[in-house]
């Protein structure tokens, strides 16, 4: 049986605000915004079977990843074995409970919760399509769906694996390092998590839980600047606009019940600036204080981020020195500078051309993508602290900069999430005609359904 995404209702692009009619999609297709090319909705093959199958396999690998020794460290007859939970326990032992919590949440707890809840949603969506779910249960399904997709940006399993590999190369010259069964299970677990997340589409899933409802007066080609709707950031349903004099009305999405966030570029920029400035404040101690301390034969030496890069370079570990320098120095600085540039130019959105708006969106997408990879250095510290604990012979424990650097990463991510990229499209939003119908749909040869630009229609 083929399961298709088909609706007469409209969707608004969450990045440029353009309202569009989504065509009927077949398995393996995906639809993109005709103006900014942001992915709107996709439909994978066997949508009710594959996510559940991959989810079960991922949970099995997660269980194996935490059940056996992860790595071992041996020098001069002294051995140290660790598990994933041991890494968090050692951070807590050195009074870094927040870092321990961050490690557990981003690598084990949140990924596990995300997988379980998404599997539950896909199963319930299948039952809803078969009309075998009670109405009361649908309310529970919606509550889970409202929560689960807030977790997705904080899944850092792949980042942690890169941090583990960096740690291996960093200490391989100091002692013998062994890889336990859980390490190999974790590698498979990481690949399955990445694949699982790539299969999940929020818009498609919400549509099969509760189909999109049309909103009168909203046509394809309208936008957030039209003032005739509010788009729900959780389920993509178009809602009646929030009237300033009637703020008690229409403040929640009538489809999913989430709080609506009216288009308010000034408020969005204020929050984004506040979070970005906070990250800049934490960036100073993150670079001035040691990231970790190394004890060798009773001598204690602190190592800052740049100090660690220089040491690795002198030891001849050029690739690792470059990875640490790029992830811990270049990426945070580049992201903060890019966000500053975006926030400054956001006020000029009504003076930008469509091409300039698309360029700004590309920079914004890049900042969102690279932001979490700065967490590599934090995960390196976590692994080294857990693994290298041979008393006065050799030991590593976290420095005060570790928590500050983690705060830099978290606050820059929150700043990018708080920013509303629709501000770049205040001038280029109202189309001079209807968008396109299903008959206008073309494929780019890669199952990517694009609503194409038409020379007789104006989207910009």
Secondary structure by P-SEA (a helix, b strand, c coil): ccccccccccccccccbbbbbbccccccbbbbbccccccccccccccccaaaaaaaaaaaaaaaaaccccbbbbcccbbbbbcaaaaaaaaaaacaaaaaaaaaaaccaaaaaaaaaaaaaaaaaaaaaaccccaaaaaaaaaaaaccccccccccaaaaaaaaaaaaaaccccbbbbbcaaaaaaaaaaaaaaaaaaaccaaaaaaaacccccccccccccccccccccccccccccccccccccccccccccccccccccccaaaaaaaaaaaaaaaaaaaaaaaaccccccccccbbbbbcaaaaaaaaaaacaaaaaaaaaaaccaaaaaaaaaaaaaaaaccccccccaaaaaaaaaaaaaaaaaccccaaaaaaaaaaaaccccccccccccccaaaaaaaaaaaaaaaaaacccccccccccccccccccccccccccccccccccccccccc
